[in-house]
Amino acid sequence: MTKLLEQAFSEAAKLADAEQDALAKWLLAEIESERRWEELWASSHEALAGWAAEAEAEYGRGETEALDPDKL
């Protein structure tokens, strides 16, 4: 465990039980969210590559137009 995380846990230990539980729930939810994001990102490379190839093909066929930010 890093020194900074040890310090954070040490400070958290001084909180009331309800605040500790709230902090723990938040931290666990953040860790789970990060894991899910990493799994989704890892599984998306094939789809993203396909979309990129499709976009390049459309561009090559002249089927695209320049983006005008004022029209968004």
C-alpha positions, 0 to 999 in steps of 0.5 A: 500500500502506498504512503498516501493511501495509508494516510487517507485510510488513517484519516478516514479511520477518524471519521464516524462509523456512518461516514466511514461506511459511506466513504467505503461504499463510494470507494468500492463503487469507484473501483468497480466502475473502473474495472467495468470501464477497463473491460468495456474498453478492452472489448471495444477495440475491434468495433472501433477499428471497424467503425474507423475503417468504415469512415475511411472508406466513406471518405475515400468514396467522397461520401463525407462532408466537412464539419461545420461547428456552427451547424451543430 
